Each structure stands twice: as C-alpha cells, then as structure tokens.
C-alpha cells in the first residue's frame, strides 16, 4: 500500500469509539496465535469504548498523552505515552503505553508516525529515555520497534491472559 499523508492530532473524548475499534482490531490481528483465541473473540469494542472514555477522563491527570493518526479525515491509529511506570512509581523516563493501527491500514505510515511524534514530544519534554513493553512472541512488532530505534534491554515481565502466560519484553530508546 502506498504511504499517504498522515496527520497526528490529540485525541478527544469523541474519538473513544473509533479508538476502541482500532484497539480491538489491533489485538485480534497482532495477537492471533499469541493469546487464547477465545479471549480475542470475546473482546467487545463497545465495552472497550466505555473503558476508553473513563480512562481518557483521567489520563491527562496522570500525564498520559493520547495521539491519533488521521488519514483523509479518518482515524486510522492511536497511541498513548506518558511517564514510565515502575510498578506504582512514575520515573523521569517516558513510556509508550500503547500503539495500535487499523489492521487494514498496516504499512500506510500511521504506525511510524505515531511513535515518532511520541519520541519527539518526550525528547522535547526533557526525558532521557523511552521504554515500551511488547509481547515476547510478537516478532512483527519487535522488528517494527527495532526499526524505530528501540532495542530490547533484557527486562521481561510475566503477562497472563485467561490463564495463559504471554511474557513481555521491554524495549528502550535514548531520546
């Protein structure tokens, strides 16, 4: 697919339904074979939208920044970044909490534009590093983040979905 012009803009509460569609579609696409299919099939965009609205109302207070990628007036991707979370403690580093693109739009540029804008904003805010967590078995995502300048730093965390372990690895990038 040829890359098209992608606009990055702040998310608004009115975007929560579309973000939920993108997030659920992203999970179903990216995590197929990595998580129980029954869990992915049970994901409900309407319920996720409700959680998005509640989280969005609190996110600015926690320092989280939600960004959208728009192409031809259609929201095609979503990302969120903010302070790095070390358990309950926030550190001076930054973290890319989430990045999802409409699976029909993979390869069109939104996936590259969103983290690039997060990196730019976090560097401008004075953060020295940015971290992210990715499923250990998600080879496609790991290659994507490596091309974006991130590298696995050796940290791993257990993650469990419906009783199935799907470990995550941490990636880091100097800003």
C-alpha positions in Angstrom: 0.0 0.0 0.0 1.4 3.4 -0.9 2.0 5.7 2.0 -0.4 8.6 2.3 -0.5 11.8 4.2 -0.9 11.1 7.9 -2.0 13.8 10.3 -1.2 13.4 14.0 -3.5 15.1 16.4 -4.5 14.9 20.1 -7.4 12.5 20.9 -10.7 13.9 22.2 -13.4 12.1 24.2 -15.4 11.9 21.0 -12.8 9.6 19.5 -13.2 6.9 22.1 -15.5 4.7 20.0 -13.1 4.7 17.0 -10.1 4.1 19.2 -11.8 1.1 20.8 -12.5 -0.3 17.3 -8.8 0.1 16.4 -7.6 -1.3 19.6 -9.8 -4.4 19.5 -9.0 -4.9 15.8 -5.3 -4.5 16.6 -5.4 -7.1 19.4 -7.2 -9.5 17.2 -4.7 -9.1 14.4 -1.4 -8.7 16.2 -2.0 -11.3 19.0 -3.6 -14.1 17.0 -1.8 -17.2 17.9 -0.1 -15.5 20.9 -3.1 -15.3 23.2 -6.1 -17.5 23.6 -8.4 -17.1 20.6 -11.5 -17.2 22.9 -10.2 -14.1 24.7 -9.6 -12.2 21.5 -13.1 -13.3 20.1 -14.8 -12.1 23.3 -13.3 -8.6 23.1 -16.1 -6.1 22.8 -15.5 -2.7 21.1 -18.5 -1.1 22.9 -17.3 -2.2 26.3 -13.7 -1.1 25.4 -15.1 2.3 24.3 -16.6 2.7 27.8 -13.3 1.9 29.4 -11.5 4.3 27.0 -13.9 7.1 28.0 -13.3 6.5 31.7 -9.5 6.2 31.2 -9.4 9.2 28.9 -11.1 11.4 31.5 -8.3 10.5 34.0 -5.3 10.2 31.6 -4.3 13.9 31.4 -4.0 14.0 35.2 -1.7 11.0 35.1 0.5 12.7 32.5 -0.7 10.4 29.7 -0.9 11.8 26.1 -3.2 10.2 23.6 -2.5 10.8 20.0 -4.4 9.8 16.9 -3.3 9.3 13.3 -5.7 10.5 10.8 -5.7 10.0 7.0 -8.3 11.6 4.7 -10.3 12.6 7.8 -10.5 9.0 9.1 -8.8 8.0 12.4 -6.5 5.1 11.5 -4.3 4.7 14.5 -3.9 5.5 18.2 -1.0 5.7 20.6 -0.5 6.8 24.2 2.6 7.8 26.0 3.5 9.2 29.4 5.8 8.8 32.4 7.5 5.4 32.7 5.6 3.2 35.2 7.9 1.2 37.5 5.2 -0.6 39.5 3.2 2.2 41.1 6.0 4.7 40.9 6.4 7.1 37.9 10.0 7.8 36.9 11.6 10.6 34.9 11.7 8.4 31.8 8.9 8.1 29.3 6.9 5.1 28.2 5.0 4.3 25.0 2.0 2.6 26.6 0.1 1.7 23.5 0.3 1.8 19.8 -2.5 0.4 17.5 -3.3 0.9 13.9 -6.3 -0.3 12.0 -5.1 -3.6 10.5 -6.5 -2.6 7.1 -4.0 0.4 7.3 -0.8 -1.5 8.1 2.0 -0.2 6.0 0.4 3.2 5.2 2.6 5.2 7.6 0.4 5.7 10.7 2.4 3.2 12.7 5.6 5.0 12.0 4.2 8.5 12.5 2.6 7.9 15.9 5.7 6.7 17.9 7.9 9.3 16.0 5.6 12.0 17.4 5.7 10.5 20.9 9.5 10.3 20.7 9.7 14.0 19.6 7.3 15.2 22.3 9.1 13.2 25.1 12.5 14.4 24.0 11.3 18.0 23.9 9.9 17.5 27.5 13.4 16.5 28.6 13.0 12.8 29.1 16.3 10.9 28.5 14.8 7.5 27.6 11.6 6.0 26.4 10.6 2.4 27.2 7.8 0.2 25.9 6.7 -3.4 26.6 5.9 -5.8 23.8 4.8 -9.5 23.8 7.9 -11.6 23.6 6.4 -13.8 20.8 5.2 -10.8 18.7 8.1 -10.9 16.2 6.5 -8.5 13.8 6.1 -5.8 16.5 9.6 -6.4 17.8 11.1 -5.8 14.3 8.9 -2.7 13.9 10.2 -1.2 17.2 13.8 -2.1 16.4 13.4 -0.2 13.0 12.1 2.7 15.1 15.3 2.8 17.1 14.2 0.8 20.2 16.2 -2.2 21.4 15.4 -5.0 23.9 17.2 -4.2 27.2 16.9 -7.7 28.8 14.0 -6.9 31.1 11.0 -9.3 31.0 7.7 -9.4 32.8 5.0 -12.1 33.0 1.7 -11.3 31.5 -1.2 -13.6 31.8 -4.4 -13.8 29.7 -7.1 -16.3 30.6 -4.6 -18.4 32.4 -2.1 -18.4 29.6 1.4 -16.9 30.1 2.3 -14.5 27.3 5.6 -12.8 28.6 6.5 -9.3 27.6 10.0 -7.9 26.9 11.0 -4.3 27.5 12.5 -2.1 24.8 14.3 1.1 25.3 15.5 4.1 23.3 17.6 7.0 24.2 15.9 10.3 23.4 
